[in-house]
Amino acid sequence: MEDFLLKHAEKKPVSFHMPGHKGSALYKRFGHEKFLQDFFDYDITEIEGADNLFQREGIIADLAEKYRRLYGVQASIPLINGTSCGLIAAILAVVPRGGKLILARNCHKSVFNALSLGGIQPVYAKPVLSPEWSISGEVAPEEIERLLSDHPDASAVILPSPNYYGICSDIREIGRVVHQSGKILIVDQAHGAHLEFFHQFGETTGLPLNGERAGADIVVNSIHKTLGSMTQSAVLNLCSRRVDPEQLEEWLQMVESTSPSYILMTSLDINGRILEDHGPLLFREWQENLNWFYRKAREIPGLRIMEAPGLDRTKLNLDMSHRGYTGRALEEALIERYGIYPELNTGNILMAMTGIGNTREDYARLLSALRELAEREKRPSSRKDLPDSRNPGQEDRFSGLLSQEGKTCIRSVIPYPPGIPLICPGEVISRTQLEELTDCLRNGEKVLGLTNKGLIKVQEG
Ligand SMILES: Cc1ncc(COP(=O)(O)O)c(C=O)c1O
C-alpha cells in the first residue's frame, strides 16, 4: 500500500477526483504545514480535555459550532464515518422500524443499508432520465407529490442532490410538498458541501440552491469530497425543529466508530478555518477557474460539456464520443498520457470532479490534454463500434447471469463508483438490468454484491 501511494505521488498526478483538497498544497498555502508534518502526533484518543464526539462539551463542541455558523443552520454534527453514517442515522431516526421511506431510486448504497437495518419498506421515486446524456437526472417535485399522496403512511423522503453528475433537484419545491404532508425531507448532499459557500462568497453563481438554504430538514455533506478535509470526514446539518436531535444522536452512536479520529476532526477544523478566513478568495478563484474552463472547453471541436440549469457545474461532464472516445477510453488516455485522474465514467461521459484545492494549472492541464486528444485521435465513434472486447470465458459466465432473468434479487448489485444499486433486494431481475450489468462487467467496471461465482444472489425456489 505504502509503495503504491509513494509511487502515485511521485508521478505528481493531477486530481479531478475526490477528495476535494487535492493534496497538501491547500494546507501549505494557508499556514497549516505543522499539521501536515506532525499529523501522527495528533492521533490521540479521548484524553482529558479532548472532548467526546458523542457528548460534545469542549473542542468538538467548538468544531460543531464552527460548522453551524458556517452553514447558518440550527445544529451541525461532525461525522468521521462519512456521509454514509449520517444518512443511515438520519433515516433510522425519522422512520420507525418497519415503516416506509420515499427514496430516489438513484440513492447511494448507504440509504439501502439503512432500509435493511430498519426493516424499512422502500417507495421508489424515479429520477428523470436525461435523454441527451443517458444518465439519471433530477427528481421532479410532482413525482414526490404523487408518491406522498399514494403513500400517506411514509415518514420521510430522501434524495441525492446534487447527484454524482452534479444534477440537482428543486429542493425548495420538494420541501414544500413534503412539509405540506407533514413529512421530513432528508437531502443527501454528499456531492454538494461546497454549494453553500458559492452562495455566501461567490458573485452571481448560477449554481442551484443547497439543501440548507432550500428548506430541507436534514442535510448531510461529505466535506471531504469537494472541500478541504480528509476522506471520511463529513457534517450533518440539522435545519429544522421537525427532527428530534436526541434520536439522531442515539443512532449516530450506534453506527459510528467509538474511536473517532482526531486527525479527521482536525482536518474538518482546518477546513472550517480556511473557509472562515479565506472563503471569499477561494470561491472567487474557483468560480473564475470554472468560467475560464467552460469558455475554453466550448471552443474544442468534438468535445461536448454538460451545461444546464440546475447543474452543479463544479462537476465537469465531458463527452468526446465524436472523436471516438467512450468515457472509459477518455479516462484511460488522460491517465496514461497526461497523468490526469478523473472521478467517474459512464457510457460516453467522463466526469472530472473539481474541488476547493484545484489550481488554475490543473484546469489548464486538463484543457490542453483534451485539446490534444480532440485534434489527434480518430477512433471508432461509439462504444458499440469499438473492437469487440468479448472473451469466451467471460461470455460463459454472463450466460449464467442472463439466465437469472425473472428471479428475485436478495442482495443489491452495485457498480462502484457511483455506488447506486443497479438491482435492489426484492426486485424481479429484468433483461435490461442484466444487459446493463454485463455491459459494466465487460467494460471492466467494479461491481459489488455478486456471489463468488459472479452471479446475483437470488431467492431460491
Ligand atoms: C450520492 C452519494 N451519497 C453518499 C455517499 C457516501 O458518502 P461518504 O463517502 O462521505 O460516506 C456517496 C459516496 O460516494 C455518494 O456518491
The ligand as an SDF file (V2000), in Angstrom:
LIG
                    3D

 16 16  0  0  0  0  0  0  0  0999 V2000
  -24.6010   10.1420   -3.6730 C   0  0  0  0  0  0  0  0  0  0  0  0
  -23.7310    9.7000   -2.5470 C   0  0  0  0  0  0  0  0  0  0  0  0
  -24.2140    9.7160   -1.3020 N   0  0  0  0  0  0  0  0  0  0  0  0
  -23.4700    9.3370   -0.2450 C   0  0  0  0  0  0  0  0  0  0  0  0
  -22.1830    8.8850   -0.4080 C   0  0  0  0  0  0  0  0  0  0  0  0
  -21.3980    8.4530    0.7910 C   0  0  0  0  0  0  0  0  0  0  0  0
  -20.5400    9.4660    1.1930 O   0  0  0  0  0  0  0  0  0  0  0  0
  -19.2560    9.1770    2.0880 P   0  0  0  0  0  0  0  0  0  0  0  0
  -18.2010    8.6460    1.1770 O   0  0  0  0  0  0  0  0  0  0  0  0
  -18.9130   10.5110    2.6540 O   0  0  0  0  0  0  0  0  0  0  0  0
  -19.6460    8.1940    3.1310 O   0  0  0  0  0  0  0  0  0  0  0  0
  -21.6240    8.8560   -1.6890 C   0  0  0  0  0  0  0  0  0  0  0  0
  -20.2400    8.3820   -1.8860 C   0  0  0  0  0  0  0  0  0  0  0  0
  -19.6860    8.3790   -2.9410 O   0  0  0  0  0  0  0  0  0  0  0  0
  -22.4320    9.2560   -2.7920 C   0  0  0  0  0  0  0  0  0  0  0  0
  -21.9430    9.2090   -4.0430 O   0  0  0  0  0  0  0  0  0  0  0  0
  1  2  1  0
  2  3  1  0
  2 15  2  0
  3  4  2  0
  4  5  1  0
  5  6  1  0
  5 12  2  0
  6  7  1  0
  7  8  1  0
  8  9  2  0
  8 10  1  0
  8 11  1  0
 12 13  1  0
 12 15  1  0
 13 14  2  0
 15 16  1  0
M  END
$$$$
